[in-house]
Amino acid sequence: MSTRLRFKPISPTVLGAVLCCMTAAYAQDANTASNAQNTNAAGAAKGGGSAADEHPDLVEIDPFGGVSIWGQVLRGLDTKLVDGGVAGVRIAVNPSKWLGLELFGAYDWANVEFKTPSGPGLPTYSFGNRIYQWGFNPIFNLRPRGSRVQPYLTVGVGGEQFTPTSTAKRIARQPATDARFHSANLNDNLQVALNYGGGVKFHLSDHFGLRFDARGFWSRNPTFNLPNYPTGGIYIPARDKLNGLEATAGLVFYLGQKKCPPMPPAPPPPAPLPQPTLTGAEGQTICQGKPVNLHANITAPGDHKLSYAWKLNGQTSGSDSPDFTFTPNNTGSFQVEVTVTDTTPPPPAPTRPKDIPERCWVQPPAPQPPAPVTATTSITVSESAPTVTNASADPNTLVAAVNQGAHTSKLSATATAGPCSTNLTYKWSVNEGSLTGETTANPTFDVSTLTFEGAQAQTKTITATVTVTDENGKTASGTTTITVNYTPPFVRLGDVVFAKNNARVNNCGKRILIDEAAPRLSGGDYNIIIVGHRDNDEKETAPAPVARGRRRGRREPPMPLDELRALNAAAVLSGGTGTCGKVDPSRVKIDWVGTEQTSDPNPSLCGTSNVPAQKERKGSATTEADKNRRVEVYLVPAGSQTMPPAVKNARPLPEDEMKTIGCPK
């Protein structure tokens, strides 16, 4: 069976009334406290609390009284603490504006009734009971300490001593009563209790006020030492919870010092000095040996007196005057500074009025004179060195010497001499590359000495600097940049030369493909393109490779001799078994151009007398006359869009034909 609270209609009425009072009090006190704080903003007392305290309330004593409402345990015999009255006293200390600490004790009239008889034919049982309450709570003020109206919230812990009256104990222990109700063990019961709630305090005067409080109590259900299960008499089930509400009103006696009266306003500080300006050198050409006259422009407020202190390059100079003159005896920058001070004596500090207690008086500081103000200016004396108004390169983008395009650039500079000089000399320099005519205004830059390495596209930025010098040794300089782009060129290896009407790659050709081409492909910088040729006196076609696997032995139609030569060379590179290389087929492309011989033959060692004798199959030996029966081999940088002139239509390797060819012997 569950436990729940049952309140009479007065419970929500009391809670609602208290909350309404707190809301209204908070709104009313917001304006009152705001006005009080503005009035007392300057009145902090040495011993009377903070400047926001409108009333003294460091310590509070609150005797109170009111009504109590208790819940009912809906188990067992339906025990109910009868609603009654409560009286007590609270003592609080308020160490800060928003937080207080409160100790309270209360005496509550709360008789006990059993709503259900303990047995058939028996009347319901009841007995007199008093509750002794005590607790310790923090008080959370919703308005600062000293406010005329002060709502608050609180929660804390304490104890509740449930004590049957002496009459109740005497009757319960009578033999006749005990025989009917088994009540002889009726006795006190102590429980830990949580209390929570809120209220509002009203200052009627500095040391007297009213307080309204609504507070809930929560504890374990007291069993009064009675049985907690049926034994033939009265009993109270244990381990239930008991809730209660107390609504009280009381007087509040405030202890503490009376608030301090407002402080008189401090005398206003004198008006600040306006910012001075320095004039006299603007728009002039400052020359060495020529006097410079400066003037400090500032208007004194009223009849105030001003003094002037001048400094030249950090050293005291000049006199106490708004005017300053100096003659520069060398070139360079001169820093002039003037500090203006108001020398008028300030008014005396205010004294304490008789109506302000000494403990409340906070001596305002004596009015200080306005802060000095400073103005500075910088005057530059120079010999008017030459100036470089323009430095340029035409064109400003070149290509490396190995690429097609512009390899030289014309540099130019425009310089102006100072008023005291006429003859200018030029000197150009570059961080890389070479110059011709570097001591003229228009030299020539050449990229021929720039070096680039690797198979990746690169860009270098060349900085060209011109230094112009006049007859006084004064110099000026300017710079321009030139961008040099490098596109890595393709690399042509020696041609693979074939015997007449033959597409077999001989040993010399394999050395070119496997020993020279394949290692250079291992770094990933290059791809390879193979271009097949046939000579005018050769057949146009050759027998196709014999199919393998399930189609083994099947003869495919003949194919162009130049195409088959390119395929066989590619197979030597990518066959992956036997004496063939293991180059990724995706990095190999082929082309075949028939009898076209627009590119010069490059038989290299193959087909010449320089090749050591090699054992070849009959009909595979080549000679100088076979140089047009060839495959061209090109290493092209990865990612390059530029193809060798001999390549007409580069194609990826056909997968089926490459499987058929395998690794040529």
Secondary structure, DSSP 8 states (H G I E B T S, - for coil): --------THHHHHHHHHHHHHHHHHHHHHHHHHHHHHHTTT---SSS--TT-SS--SEEEEEEEEEEEE-B--STTTEEE--EEEEEEEEEE--SSSEEEEEEEEEEE--EEESS-SSTT----EE-EEEEEEEEEEEEESS-TT-SEEEEEEEEEEEEEEEE-HHHHHHHHSHHHHHHH--TT---EEEEEEEEEEEEEEESSSSEEEEEEEEEEEEE---TT--SS-SSS----SS-EEEEEEEEEEEEEEES--------------------EEESSTT----TT--EEEEEE---STT--EEEEEEETTEEES-SSSEEEE---SSEEEEEEEEEEE-S---------TTS-GGG------------EEEEEEEEE-----EEEEEEEESSEEE-TTSSS--EEEEEEEEE--TT---EEEEEEESSSEEESTTSSS-EEE-TT----SSS-EEEEEEEEEEEEETTS-EEEEEEEEEEEE----EEEEEEE--TT-----HHHHIIIIIIIHHHHTTSSEEEEEEE---TTS-SEE---B--GGGTT-B---EEHHHHHHHHHHHHHH--STTS----GGGEEEEE-TT---S----TTTTSTTS------TT----GGGTTSEEEEEEEETT-----TT-SS-EE--HHHHHHH-S--
